[in-house]
Amino acid sequence: MAGIRLAIPSRPSAITRGSLVPAARGFALSLVPAARGLALSLGLDWAEIALRTSAADALQVALLPIVLILLCEALVFRGYLHRNLLTALPA
């Protein structure tokens, strides 16, 4: 019986400048539709932006989801999941 063989490296690859360029490009390209939607909403008076708190509090609230998502990605998926895959599917 022929099975599927997955090529899983023994350790995760290091983050290099070459691997960050496509990620940065993807992030920048995802800002394009977001900016267009924001401009349309503000231009048609569907929404308004009003800062009713301090800038430090607003920055904390904006950065919290980013930090939590990066933390979950780094710890759970790259560590825990990778270790379990290596255990379940030895090379």
PDB file of N, CA, C and O in Angstrom:
ATOM      1  N   MET A   1       0.849  -1.171   0.000  1.00  0.00           N
ATOM      2  CA  MET A   1       0.000   0.000   0.000  1.00  0.00           C
ATOM      3  C   MET A   1       0.902   1.245   0.000  1.00  0.00           C
ATOM      4  O   MET A   1       1.784   1.387   0.847  1.00  0.00           O
ATOM      5  N   ALA A   2       0.671   2.111  -0.935  1.00  0.00           N
ATOM      6  CA  ALA A   2       1.463   3.335  -1.039  1.00  0.00           C
ATOM      7  C   ALA A   2       0.833   4.403  -0.155  1.00  0.00           C
ATOM      8  O   ALA A   2      -0.374   4.637  -0.204  1.00  0.00           O
ATOM      9  N   GLY A   3       1.669   5.045   0.651  1.00  0.00           N
ATOM     10  CA  GLY A   3       1.173   6.099   1.539  1.00  0.00           C
ATOM     11  C   GLY A   3       1.781   7.439   1.170  1.00  0.00           C
ATOM     12  O   GLY A   3       2.670   7.539   0.324  1.00  0.00           O
ATOM     13  N   ILE A   4       1.288   8.424   1.812  1.00  0.00           N
ATOM     14  CA  ILE A   4       1.809   9.776   1.602  1.00  0.00           C
ATOM     15  C   ILE A   4       2.929   9.993   2.602  1.00  0.00           C
ATOM     16  O   ILE A   4       2.765   9.735   3.795  1.00  0.00           O
ATOM     17  N   ARG A   5       4.044  10.459   2.125  1.00  0.00           N
ATOM     18  CA  ARG A   5       5.206  10.713   2.976  1.00  0.00           C
ATOM     19  C   ARG A   5       5.393  12.229   3.097  1.00  0.00           C
ATOM     20  O   ARG A   5       5.580  12.920   2.095  1.00  0.00           O
ATOM     21  N   LEU A   6       5.342  12.728   4.314  1.00  0.00           N
ATOM     22  CA  LEU A   6       5.528  14.153   4.541  1.00  0.00           C
ATOM     23  C   LEU A   6       6.981  14.431   4.891  1.00  0.00           C
ATOM     24  O   LEU A   6       7.581  13.731   5.706  1.00  0.00           O
ATOM     25  N   ALA A   7       7.529  15.442   4.276  1.00  0.00           N
ATOM     26  CA  ALA A   7       8.906  15.845   4.587  1.00  0.00           C
ATOM     27  C   ALA A   7       8.854  16.925   5.658  1.00  0.00           C
ATOM     28  O   ALA A   7       8.605  18.092   5.357  1.00  0.00           O
ATOM     29  N   ILE A   8       9.087  16.538   6.899  1.00  0.00           N
ATOM     30  CA  ILE A   8       9.057  17.473   8.023  1.00  0.00           C
ATOM     31  C   ILE A   8      10.485  17.659   8.502  1.00  0.00           C
ATOM     32  O   ILE A   8      11.146  16.681   8.852  1.00  0.00           O
ATOM     33  N   PRO A   9      10.972  18.882   8.526  1.00  0.00           N
ATOM     34  CA  PRO A   9      12.347  19.098   8.991  1.00  0.00           C
ATOM     35  C   PRO A   9      12.477  18.772  10.475  1.00  0.00           C
ATOM     36  O   PRO A   9      11.499  18.816  11.221  1.00  0.00           O
ATOM     37  N   SER A  10      13.692  18.446  10.889  1.00  0.00           N
ATOM     38  CA  SER A  10      13.909  18.077  12.276  1.00  0.00           C
ATOM     39  C   SER A  10      13.795  19.271  13.214  1.00  0.00           C
ATOM     40  O   SER A  10      13.513  19.090  14.398  1.00  0.00           O
ATOM     41  N   ARG A  11      14.005  20.470  12.722  1.00  0.00           N
ATOM     42  CA  ARG A  11      13.824  21.673  13.532  1.00  0.00           C
ATOM     43  C   ARG A  11      13.285  22.777  12.632  1.00  0.00           C
ATOM     44  O   ARG A  11      13.544  22.778  11.429  1.00  0.00           O
ATOM     45  N   PRO A  12      12.542  23.710  13.203  1.00  0.00           N
ATOM     46  CA  PRO A  12      12.008  24.797  12.376  1.00  0.00           C
ATOM     47  C   PRO A  12      13.135  25.640  11.787  1.00  0.00           C
ATOM     48  O   PRO A  12      14.182  25.824  12.406  1.00  0.00           O
ATOM     49  N   SER A  13      12.903  26.136  10.602  1.00  0.00           N
ATOM     50  CA  SER A  13      13.916  26.973   9.959  1.00  0.00           C
ATOM     51  C   SER A  13      13.972  28.342  10.628  1.00  0.00           C
ATOM     52  O   SER A  13      12.985  28.823  11.184  1.00  0.00           O
ATOM     53  N   ALA A  14      15.131  28.945  10.562  1.00  0.00           N
ATOM     54  CA  ALA A  14      15.329  30.256  11.183  1.00  0.00           C
ATOM     55  C   ALA A  14      14.675  31.339  10.342  1.00  0.00           C
ATOM     56  O   ALA A  14      14.525  31.204   9.127  1.00  0.00           O
ATOM     57  N   ILE A  15      14.296  32.398  11.003  1.00  0.00           N
ATOM     58  CA  ILE A  15      13.726  33.543  10.301  1.00  0.00           C
ATOM     59  C   ILE A  15      14.881  34.347   9.729  1.00  0.00           C
ATOM     60  O   ILE A  15      15.763  34.793  10.463  1.00  0.00           O
ATOM     61  N   THR A  16      14.871  34.527   8.430  1.00  0.00           N
ATOM     62  CA  THR A  16      15.920  35.290   7.765  1.00  0.00           C
ATOM     63  C   THR A  16      15.298  36.472   7.047  1.00  0.00           C
ATOM     64  O   THR A  16      14.076  36.587   6.951  1.00  0.00           O
ATOM     65  N   ARG A  17      16.142  37.338   6.551  1.00  0.00           N
ATOM     66  CA  ARG A  17      15.644  38.499   5.808  1.00  0.00           C
ATOM     67  C   ARG A  17      14.866  38.055   4.582  1.00  0.00           C
ATOM     68  O   ARG A  17      13.856  38.662   4.226  1.00  0.00           O
ATOM     69  N   GLY A  18      15.337  36.991   3.932  1.00  0.00           N
ATOM     70  CA  GLY A  18      14.643  36.489   2.751  1.00  0.00           C
ATOM     71  C   GLY A  18      13.255  35.961   3.056  1.00  0.00           C
ATOM     72  O   GLY A  18      12.373  36.016   2.199  1.00  0.00           O
ATOM     73  N   SER A  19      13.043  35.443   4.278  1.00  0.00           N
ATOM     74  CA  SER A  19      11.718  34.939   4.625  1.00  0.00           C
ATOM     75  C   SER A  19      10.792  36.050   5.118  1.00  0.00           C
ATOM     76  O   SER A  19       9.572  35.887   5.107  1.00  0.00           O
ATOM     77  N   LEU A  20      11.353  37.164   5.545  1.00  0.00           N
ATOM     78  CA  LEU A  20      10.523  38.271   6.018  1.00  0.00           C
ATOM     79  C   LEU A  20       9.999  39.145   4.882  1.00  0.00           C
ATOM     80  O   LEU A  20       8.965  39.797   5.028  1.00  0.00           O
ATOM     81  N   VAL A  21      10.697  39.164   3.765  1.00  0.00           N
ATOM     82  CA  VAL A  21      10.277  40.021   2.648  1.00  0.00           C
ATOM     83  C   VAL A  21       8.899  39.617   2.116  1.00  0.00           C
ATOM     84  O   VAL A  21       8.048  40.493   1.961  1.00  0.00           O
ATOM     85  N   PRO A  22       8.631  38.327   1.827  1.00  0.00           N
ATOM     86  CA  PRO A  22       7.287  37.975   1.370  1.00  0.00           C
ATOM     87  C   PRO A  22       6.211  38.237   2.428  1.00  0.00           C
ATOM     88  O   PRO A  22       5.089  38.613   2.088  1.00  0.00           O
ATOM     89  N   ALA A  23       6.543  38.042   3.702  1.00  0.00           N
ATOM     90  CA  ALA A  23       5.575  38.317   4.758  1.00  0.00           C
ATOM     91  C   ALA A  23       5.256  39.802   4.823  1.00  0.00           C
ATOM     92  O   ALA A  23       4.095  40.180   4.975  1.00  0.00           O
ATOM     93  N   ALA A  24       6.272  40.644   4.710  1.00  0.00           N
ATOM     94  CA  ALA A  24       6.054  42.094   4.735  1.00  0.00           C
ATOM     95  C   ALA A  24       5.257  42.537   3.512  1.00  0.00           C
ATOM     96  O   ALA A  24       4.393  43.407   3.614  1.00  0.00           O
ATOM     97  N   ARG A  25       5.541  41.946   2.372  1.00  0.00           N
ATOM     98  CA  ARG A  25       4.805  42.281   1.151  1.00  0.00           C
ATOM     99  C   ARG A  25       3.334  41.884   1.290  1.00  0.00           C
ATOM    100  O   ARG A  25       2.445  42.641   0.899  1.00  0.00           O
ATOM    101  N   GLY A  26       3.083  40.710   1.841  1.00  0.00           N
ATOM    102  CA  GLY A  26       1.703  40.269   2.052  1.00  0.00           C
ATOM    103  C   GLY A  26       0.963  41.159   3.027  1.00  0.00           C
ATOM    104  O   GLY A  26      -0.207  41.484   2.821  1.00  0.00           O
ATOM    105  N   PHE A  27       1.650  41.554   4.094  1.00  0.00           N
ATOM    106  CA  PHE A  27       1.034  42.465   5.057  1.00  0.00           C
ATOM    107  C   PHE A  27       0.701  43.798   4.405  1.00  0.00           C
ATOM    108  O   PHE A  27      -0.391  44.333   4.594  1.00  0.00           O
ATOM    109  N   ALA A  28       1.644  44.332   3.636  1.00  0.00           N
ATOM    110  CA  ALA A  28       1.422  45.622   2.968  1.00  0.00           C
ATOM    111  C   ALA A  28       0.261  45.526   1.974  1.00  0.00           C
ATOM    112  O   ALA A  28      -0.552  46.445   1.873  1.00  0.00           O
ATOM    113  N   LEU A  29       0.189  44.420   1.249  1.00  0.00           N
ATOM    114  CA  LEU A  29      -0.897  44.261   0.281  1.00  0.00           C
ATOM    115  C   LEU A  29      -2.249  44.084   0.968  1.00  0.00           C
ATOM    116  O   LEU A  29      -3.277  44.446   0.396  1.00  0.00           O
ATOM    117  N   SER A  30      -2.269  43.542   2.169  1.00  0.00           N
ATOM    118  CA  SER A  30      -3.538  43.400   2.885  1.00  0.00           C
ATOM    119  C   SER A  30      -4.046  44.751   3.378  1.00  0.00           C
ATOM    120  O   SER A  30      -5.235  44.898   3.663  1.00  0.00           O
ATOM    121  N   LEU A  31      -3.159  45.735   3.482  1.00  0.00           N
ATOM    122  CA  LEU A  31      -3.582  47.061   3.905  1.00  0.00           C
ATOM    123  C   LEU A  31      -4.336  47.810   2.806  1.00  0.00           C
ATOM    124  O   LEU A  31      -5.093  48.736   3.097  1.00  0.00           O
ATOM    125  N   VAL A  32      -4.138  47.420   1.555  1.00  0.00           N
ATOM    126  CA  VAL A  32      -4.785  48.117   0.430  1.00  0.00           C
ATOM    127  C   VAL A  32      -6.307  48.013   0.510  1.00  0.00           C
ATOM    128  O   VAL A  32      -6.967  49.053   0.506  1.00  0.00           O
ATOM    129  N   PRO A  33      -6.909  46.808   0.583  1.00  0.00           N
ATOM    130  CA  PRO A  33      -8.374  46.773   0.677  1.00  0.00           C
ATOM    131  C   PRO A  33      -8.893  47.357   1.988  1.00  0.00           C
ATOM    132  O   PRO A  33      -9.991  47.913   2.026  1.00  0.00           O
ATOM    133  N   ALA A  34      -8.113  47.234   3.064  1.00  0.00           N
ATOM    134  CA  ALA A  34      -8.545  47.828   4.328  1.00  0.00           C
ATOM    135  C   ALA A  34      -8.602  49.353   4.216  1.00  0.00           C
ATOM    136  O   ALA A  34      -9.552  49.976   4.690  1.00  0.00           O
ATOM    137  N   ALA A  35      -7.600  49.945   3.596  1.00  0.00           N
ATOM    138  CA  ALA A  35      -7.578  51.399   3.430  1.00  0.00           C
ATOM    139  C   ALA A  35      -8.704  51.864   2.506  1.00  0.00           C
ATOM    140  O   ALA A  35      -9.317  52.906   2.739  1.00  0.00           O
ATOM    141  N   ARG A  36      -8.970  51.092   1.464  1.00  0.00           N
ATOM    142  CA  ARG A  36     -10.062  51.467   0.549  1.00  0.00           C
ATOM    143  C   ARG A  36     -11.407  51.411   1.258  1.00  0.00           C
ATOM    144  O   ARG A  36     -12.248  52.290   1.071  1.00  0.00           O
ATOM    145  N   GLY A  37     -11.613  50.376   2.072  1.00  0.00           N
ATOM    146  CA  GLY A  37     -12.864  50.269   2.825  1.00  0.00           C
ATOM    147  C   GLY A  37     -13.018  51.385   3.838  1.00  0.00           C
ATOM    148  O   GLY A  37     -14.105  51.936   4.006  1.00  0.00           O
ATOM    149  N   LEU A  38     -11.931  51.715   4.510  1.00  0.00           N
ATOM    150  CA  LEU A  38     -11.971  52.802   5.477  1.00  0.00           C
ATOM    151  C   LEU A  38     -12.259  54.131   4.785  1.00  0.00           C
ATOM    152  O   LEU A  38     -13.069  54.924   5.265  1.00  0.00           O
ATOM    153  N   ALA A  39     -11.599  54.369   3.664  1.00  0.00           N
ATOM    154  CA  ALA A  39     -11.820  55.618   2.929  1.00  0.00           C
ATOM    155  C   ALA A  39     -13.264  55.712   2.435  1.00  0.00           C
ATOM    156  O   ALA A  39     -13.872  56.781   2.488  1.00  0.00           O
ATOM    157  N   LEU A  40     -13.807  54.603   1.959  1.00  0.00           N
ATOM    158  CA  LEU A  40     -15.193  54.603   1.478  1.00  0.00           C
ATOM    159  C   LEU A  40     -16.157  54.874   2.636  1.00  0.00           C
ATOM    160  O   LEU A  40     -17.083  55.674   2.501  1.00  0.00           O
ATOM    161  N   SER A  41     -15.942  54.215   3.763  1.00  0.00           N
ATOM    162  CA  SER A  41     -16.824  54.402   4.925  1.00  0.00           C
ATOM    163  C   SER A  41     -16.777  55.832   5.439  1.00  0.00           C
ATOM    164  O   SER A  41     -17.809  56.422   5.758  1.00  0.00           O
ATOM    165  N   LEU A  42     -15.568  56.387   5.516  1.00  0.00           N
ATOM    166  CA  LEU A  42     -15.451  57.761   5.991  1.00  0.00           C
ATOM    167  C   LEU A  42     -15.981  58.755   4.965  1.00  0.00           C
ATOM    168  O   LEU A  42     -16.611  59.747   5.328  1.00  0.00           O
ATOM    169  N   GLY A  43     -15.726  58.491   3.681  1.00  0.00           N
ATOM    170  CA  GLY A  43     -16.168  59.406   2.627  1.00  0.00           C
ATOM    171  C   GLY A  43     -17.672  59.482   2.489  1.00  0.00           C
ATOM    172  O   GLY A  43     -18.213  60.539   2.161  1.00  0.00           O
ATOM    173  N   LEU A  44     -18.361  58.367   2.736  1.00  0.00           N
ATOM    174  CA  LEU A  44     -19.823  58.344   2.625  1.00  0.00           C
ATOM    175  C   LEU A  44     -20.506  58.595   3.970  1.00  0.00           C
ATOM    176  O   LEU A  44     -21.718  58.418   4.093  1.00  0.00           O
ATOM    177  N   ASP A  45     -19.748  58.999   4.957  1.00  0.00           N
ATOM    178  CA  ASP A  45     -20.252  59.294   6.305  1.00  0.00           C
ATOM    179  C   ASP A  45     -20.977  58.111   6.941  1.00  0.00           C
ATOM    180  O   ASP A  45     -21.948  58.291   7.676  1.00  0.00           O
ATOM    181  N   TRP A  46     -20.496  56.898   6.654  1.00  0.00           N
ATOM    182  CA  TRP A  46     -21.040  55.703   7.297  1.00  0.00           C
ATOM    183  C   TRP A  46     -20.387  55.509   8.659  1.00  0.00           C
ATOM    184  O   TRP A  46     -20.934  54.826   9.524  1.00  0.00           O
ATOM    185  N   ALA A  47     -19.220  56.109   8.847  1.00  0.00           N
ATOM    186  CA  ALA A  47     -18.468  55.944  10.092  1.00  0.00           C
ATOM    187  C   ALA A  47     -17.703  57.222  10.376  1.00  0.00           C
ATOM    188  O   ALA A  47     -17.506  58.064   9.500  1.00  0.00           O
ATOM    189  N   GLU A  48     -17.283  57.339  11.609  1.00  0.00           N
ATOM    190  CA  GLU A  48     -16.422  58.453  11.982  1.00  0.00           C
ATOM    191  C   GLU A  48     -15.385  57.932  12.966  1.00  0.00           C
ATOM    192  O   GLU A  48     -15.623  56.962  13.686  1.00  0.00           O
ATOM    193  N   ILE A  49     -14.268  58.569  12.984  1.00  0.00           N
ATOM    194  CA  ILE A  49     -13.205  58.200  13.907  1.00  0.00           C
ATOM    195  C   ILE A  49     -13.035  59.336  14.893  1.00  0.00           C
ATOM    196  O   ILE A  49     -12.720  60.466  14.518  1.00  0.00           O
ATOM    197  N   ALA A  50     -13.246  59.020  16.156  1.00  0.00           N
ATOM    198  CA  ALA A  50     -13.096  60.017  17.217  1.00  0.00           C
ATOM    199  C   ALA A  50     -12.305  59.379  18.344  1.00  0.00           C
ATOM    200  O   ALA A  50     -12.665  58.307  18.830  1.00  0.00           O
ATOM    201  N   LEU A  51     -11.248  60.022  18.752  1.00  0.00           N
ATOM    202  CA  LEU A  51     -10.403  59.520  19.823  1.00  0.00           C
ATOM    203  C   LEU A  51     -10.937  60.052  21.149  1.00  0.00           C
ATOM    204  O   LEU A  51     -10.850  61.245  21.437  1.00  0.00           O
ATOM    205  N   ARG A  52     -11.495  59.133  21.955  1.00  0.00           N
ATOM    206  CA  ARG A  52     -12.086  59.539  23.227  1.00  0.00           C
ATOM    207  C   ARG A  52     -11.296  59.004  24.415  1.00  0.00           C
ATOM    208  O   ARG A  52     -11.796  58.982  25.540  1.00  0.00           O
ATOM    209  N   THR A  53     -10.095  58.584  24.170  1.00  0.00           N
ATOM    210  CA  THR A  53      -9.234  58.068  25.229  1.00  0.00           C
ATOM    211  C   THR A  53      -7.825  58.572  24.984  1.00  0.00           C
ATOM    212  O   THR A  53      -7.578  59.292  24.016  1.00  0.00           O
ATOM    213  N   SER A  54      -6.914  58.203  25.843  1.00  0.00           N
ATOM    214  CA  SER A  54      -5.538  58.645  25.635  1.00  0.00           C
ATOM    215  C   SER A  54      -4.906  57.844  24.503  1.00  0.00           C
ATOM    216  O   SER A  54      -5.331  56.730  24.197  1.00  0.00           O
ATOM    217  N   ALA A  55      -3.915  58.414  23.908  1.00  0.00           N
ATOM    218  CA  ALA A  55      -3.228  57.740  22.809  1.00  0.00           C
ATOM    219  C   ALA A  55      -2.543  56.467  23.286  1.00  0.00           C
ATOM    220  O   ALA A  55      -2.467  55.493  22.537  1.00  0.00           O
ATOM    221  N   ALA A  56      -2.044  56.457  24.517  1.00  0.00           N
ATOM    222  CA  ALA A  56      -1.377  55.263  25.064  1.00  0.00           C
ATOM    223  C   ALA A  56      -2.364  54.112  25.215  1.00  0.00           C
ATOM    224  O   ALA A  56      -2.037  52.971  24.891  1.00  0.00           O
ATOM    225  N   ASP A  57      -3.578  54.404  25.707  1.00  0.00           N
ATOM    226  CA  ASP A  57      -4.587  53.350  25.826  1.00  0.00           C
ATOM    227  C   ASP A  57      -5.013  52.821  24.466  1.00  0.00           C
ATOM    228  O   ASP A  57      -5.196  51.616  24.296  1.00  0.00           O
ATOM    229  N   ALA A  58      -5.172  53.708  23.503  1.00  0.00           N
ATOM    230  CA  ALA A  58      -5.552  53.285  22.160  1.00  0.00           C
ATOM    231  C   ALA A  58      -4.473  52.409  21.537  1.00  0.00           C
ATOM    232  O   ALA A  58      -4.783  51.428  20.862  1.00  0.00           O
ATOM    233  N   LEU A  59      -3.217  52.753  21.757  1.00  0.00           N
ATOM    234  CA  LEU A  59      -2.114  51.960  21.225  1.00  0.00           C
ATOM    235  C   LEU A  59      -2.063  50.581  21.878  1.00  0.00           C
ATOM    236  O   LEU A  59      -1.809  49.584  21.201  1.00  0.00           O
ATOM    237  N   GLN A  60      -2.300  50.517  23.174  1.00  0.00           N
ATOM    238  CA  GLN A  60      -2.321  49.223  23.855  1.00  0.00           C
ATOM    239  C   GLN A  60      -3.424  48.326  23.311  1.00  0.00           C
ATOM    240  O   GLN A  60      -3.202  47.139  23.075  1.00  0.00           O
ATOM    241  N   VAL A  61      -4.591  48.880  23.114  1.00  0.00           N
ATOM    242  CA  VAL A  61      -5.714  48.095  22.593  1.00  0.00           C
ATOM    243  C   VAL A  61      -5.437  47.646  21.163  1.00  0.00           C
ATOM    244  O   VAL A  61      -5.829  46.545  20.777  1.00  0.00           O
ATOM    245  N   ALA A  62      -4.777  48.473  20.381  1.00  0.00           N
ATOM    246  CA  ALA A  62      -4.468  48.108  19.000  1.00  0.00           C
ATOM    247  C   ALA A  62      -3.382  47.041  18.931  1.00  0.00           C
ATOM    248  O   ALA A  62      -3.422  46.181  18.052  1.00  0.00           O
ATOM    249  N   LEU A  63      -2.416  47.082  19.840  1.00  0.00           N
ATOM    250  CA  LEU A  63      -1.311  46.126  19.814  1.00  0.00           C
ATOM    251  C   LEU A  63      -1.636  44.798  20.488  1.00  0.00           C
ATOM    252  O   LEU A  63      -0.990  43.791  20.199  1.00  0.00           O
ATOM    253  N   LEU A  64      -2.612  44.775  21.368  1.00  0.00           N
ATOM    254  CA  LEU A  64      -2.931  43.556  22.098  1.00  0.00           C
ATOM    255  C   LEU A  64      -3.299  42.388  21.175  1.00  0.00           C
ATOM    256  O   LEU A  64      -2.737  41.308  21.358  1.00  0.00           O
ATOM    257  N   PRO A  65      -4.194  42.526  20.207  1.00  0.00           N
ATOM    258  CA  PRO A  65      -4.495  41.386  19.331  1.00  0.00           C
ATOM    259  C   PRO A  65      -3.281  40.921  18.527  1.00  0.00           C
ATOM    260  O   PRO A  65      -3.109  39.724  18.302  1.00  0.00           O
ATOM    261  N   ILE A  66      -2.451  41.849  18.100  1.00  0.00           N
ATOM    262  CA  ILE A  66      -1.269  41.472  17.325  1.00  0.00           C
ATOM    263  C   ILE A  66      -0.338  40.621  18.178  1.00  0.00           C
ATOM    264  O   ILE A  66       0.155  39.587  17.727  1.00  0.00           O
ATOM    265  N   VAL A  67      -0.101  41.055  19.401  1.00  0.00           N
ATOM    266  CA  VAL A  67       0.790  40.309  20.294  1.00  0.00           C
ATOM    267  C   VAL A  67       0.209  38.936  20.609  1.00  0.00           C
ATOM    268  O   VAL A  67       0.934  37.941  20.591  1.00  0.00           O
ATOM    269  N   LEU A  68      -1.083  38.867  20.895  1.00  0.00           N
ATOM    270  CA  LEU A  68      -1.701  37.583  21.224  1.00  0.00           C
ATOM    271  C   LEU A  68      -1.680  36.623  20.046  1.00  0.00           C
ATOM    272  O   LEU A  68      -1.431  35.431  20.230  1.00  0.00           O
ATOM    273  N   ILE A  69      -1.932  37.109  18.854  1.00  0.00           N
ATOM    274  CA  ILE A  69      -1.908  36.250  17.671  1.00  0.00           C
ATOM    275  C   ILE A  69      -0.495  35.747  17.414  1.00  0.00           C
ATOM    276  O   ILE A  69      -0.301  34.564  17.135  1.00  0.00           O
ATOM    277  N   LEU A  70       0.485  36.626  17.504  1.00  0.00           N
ATOM    278  CA  LEU A  70       1.872  36.188  17.296  1.00  0.00           C
ATOM    279  C   LEU A  70       2.300  35.186  18.360  1.00  0.00           C
ATOM    280  O   LEU A  70       3.008  34.225  18.061  1.00  0.00           O
ATOM    281  N   LEU A  71       1.875  35.405  19.596  1.00  0.00           N
ATOM    282  CA  LEU A  71       2.224  34.490  20.671  1.00  0.00           C
ATOM    283  C   LEU A  71       1.602  33.109  20.437  1.00  0.00           C
ATOM    284  O   LEU A  71       2.268  32.086  20.595  1.00  0.00           O
ATOM    285  N   CYS A  72       0.328  33.092  20.062  1.00  0.00           N
ATOM    286  CA  CYS A  72      -0.337  31.810  19.783  1.00  0.00           C
ATOM    287  C   CYS A  72       0.326  31.101  18.609  1.00  0.00           C
ATOM    288  O   CYS A  72       0.554  29.893  18.661  1.00  0.00           O
ATOM    289  N   GLU A  73       0.631  31.828  17.573  1.00  0.00           N
ATOM    290  CA  GLU A  73       1.277  31.225  16.400  1.00  0.00           C
ATOM    291  C   GLU A  73       2.632  30.641  16.769  1.00  0.00           C
ATOM    292  O   GLU A  73       2.949  29.512  16.396  1.00  0.00           O
ATOM    293  N   ALA A  74       3.424  31.403  17.496  1.00  0.00           N
ATOM    294  CA  ALA A  74       4.779  30.957  17.812  1.00  0.00           C
ATOM    295  C   ALA A  74       4.783  29.782  18.774  1.00  0.00           C
ATOM    296  O   ALA A  74       5.509  28.812  18.560  1.00  0.00           O
ATOM    297  N   LEU A  75       3.988  29.853  19.823  1.00  0.00           N
ATOM    298  CA  LEU A  75       4.026  28.797  20.834  1.00  0.00           C
ATOM    299  C   LEU A  75       3.236  27.557  20.444  1.00  0.00           C
ATOM    300  O   LEU A  75       3.732  26.435  20.543  1.00  0.00           O
ATOM    301  N   VAL A  76       2.022  27.767  20.008  1.00  0.00           N
ATOM    302  CA  VAL A  76       1.151  26.629  19.756  1.00  0.00           C
ATOM    303  C   VAL A  76       1.500  25.945  18.456  1.00  0.00           C
ATOM    304  O   VAL A  76       1.805  24.752  18.451  1.00  0.00           O
ATOM    305  N   PHE A  77       1.464  26.657  17.368  1.00  0.00           N
ATOM    306  CA  PHE A  77       1.595  26.003  16.078  1.00  0.00           C
ATOM    307  C   PHE A  77       3.029  25.618  15.759  1.00  0.00           C
ATOM    308  O   PHE A  77       3.264  24.527  15.241  1.00  0.00           O
ATOM    309  N   ARG A  78       3.983  26.468  16.049  1.00  0.00           N
ATOM    310  CA  ARG A  78       5.362  26.141  15.691  1.00  0.00           C
ATOM    311  C   ARG A  78       6.018  25.231  16.708  1.00  0.00           C
ATOM    312  O   ARG A  78       6.930  24.482  16.355  1.00  0.00           O
ATOM    313  N   GLY A  79       5.590  25.269  17.938  1.00  0.00           N
ATOM    314  CA  GLY A  79       6.196  24.424  18.964  1.00  0.00           C
ATOM    315  C   GLY A  79       5.409  23.156  19.202  1.00  0.00           C
ATOM    316  O   GLY A  79       5.869  22.063  18.870  1.00  0.00           O
ATOM    317  N   TYR A  80       4.233  23.292  19.773  1.00  0.00           N
ATOM    318  CA  TYR A  80       3.433  22.155  20.180  1.00  0.00           C
ATOM    319  C   TYR A  80       3.025  21.283  19.000  1.00  0.00           C
ATOM    320  O   TYR A  80       3.235  20.070  19.013  1.00  0.00           O
ATOM    321  N   LEU A  81       2.447  21.900  17.991  1.00  0.00           N
ATOM    322  CA  LEU A  81       1.975  21.140  16.836  1.00  0.00           C
ATOM    323  C   LEU A  81       3.135  20.491  16.092  1.00  0.00           C
ATOM    324  O   LEU A  81       3.028  19.345  15.657  1.00  0.00           O
ATOM    325  N   HIS A  82       4.227  21.203  15.944  1.00  0.00           N
ATOM    326  CA  HIS A  82       5.383  20.662  15.233  1.00  0.00           C
ATOM    327  C   HIS A  82       5.951  19.454  15.977  1.00  0.00           C
ATOM    328  O   HIS A  82       6.299  18.450  15.354  1.00  0.00           O
ATOM    329  N   ARG A  83       6.046  19.544  17.296  1.00  0.00           N
ATOM    330  CA  ARG A  83       6.563  18.430  18.084  1.00  0.00           C
ATOM    331  C   ARG A  83       5.657  17.206  17.964  1.00  0.00           C
ATOM    332  O   ARG A  83       6.145  16.083  17.840  1.00  0.00           O
ATOM    333  N   ASN A  84       4.346  17.419  17.999  1.00  0.00           N
ATOM    334  CA  ASN A  84       3.424  16.300  17.874  1.00  0.00           C
ATOM    335  C   ASN A  84       3.468  15.674  16.484  1.00  0.00           C
ATOM    336  O   ASN A  84       3.350  14.455  16.352  1.00  0.00           O
ATOM    337  N   LEU A  85       3.634  16.476  15.469  1.00  0.00           N
ATOM    338  CA  LEU A  85       3.754  15.917  14.122  1.00  0.00           C
ATOM    339  C   LEU A  85       5.020  15.090  13.989  1.00  0.00           C
ATOM    340  O   LEU A  85       5.010  14.033  13.358  1.00  0.00           O
ATOM    341  N   LEU A  86       6.102  15.561  14.572  1.00  0.00           N
ATOM    342  CA  LEU A  86       7.341  14.794  14.511  1.00  0.00           C
ATOM    343  C   LEU A  86       7.205  13.470  15.262  1.00  0.00           C
ATOM    344  O   LEU A  86       7.779  12.459  14.859  1.00  0.00           O
ATOM    345  N   THR A  87       6.451  13.485  16.341  1.00  0.00           N
ATOM    346  CA  THR A  87       6.238  12.239  17.084  1.00  0.00           C
ATOM    347  C   THR A  87       5.347  11.273  16.309  1.00  0.00           C
ATOM    348  O   THR A  87       5.615  10.073  16.257  1.00  0.00           O
ATOM    349  N   ALA A  88       4.286  11.809  15.706  1.00  0.00           N
ATOM    350  CA  ALA A  88       3.330  10.963  14.985  1.00  0.00           C
ATOM    351  C   ALA A  88       3.867  10.509  13.634  1.00  0.00           C
ATOM    352  O   ALA A  88       3.556   9.406  13.185  1.00  0.00           O
ATOM    353  N   LEU A  89       4.651  11.326  12.996  1.00  0.00           N
ATOM    354  CA  LEU A  89       5.165  11.009  11.655  1.00  0.00           C
ATOM    355  C   LEU A  89       6.694  11.078  11.649  1.00  0.00           C
ATOM    356  O   LEU A  89       7.258  12.049  11.145  1.00  0.00           O
ATOM    357  N   PRO A  90       7.361  10.087  12.189  1.00  0.00           N
ATOM    358  CA  PRO A  90       8.820  10.143  12.187  1.00  0.00           C
ATOM    359  C   PRO A  90       9.372  10.079  10.773  1.00  0.00           C
ATOM    360  O   PRO A  90       8.757   9.505   9.874  1.00  0.00           O
ATOM    361  N   ALA A  91      10.523  10.667  10.597  1.00  0.00           N
ATOM    362  CA  ALA A  91      11.134  10.740   9.256  1.00  0.00           C
ATOM    363  C   ALA A  91      11.614   9.397   8.769  1.00  0.00           C
ATOM    364  O   ALA A  91      12.147   9.296   7.664  1.00  0.00           O
TER     365      ALA A  91
END
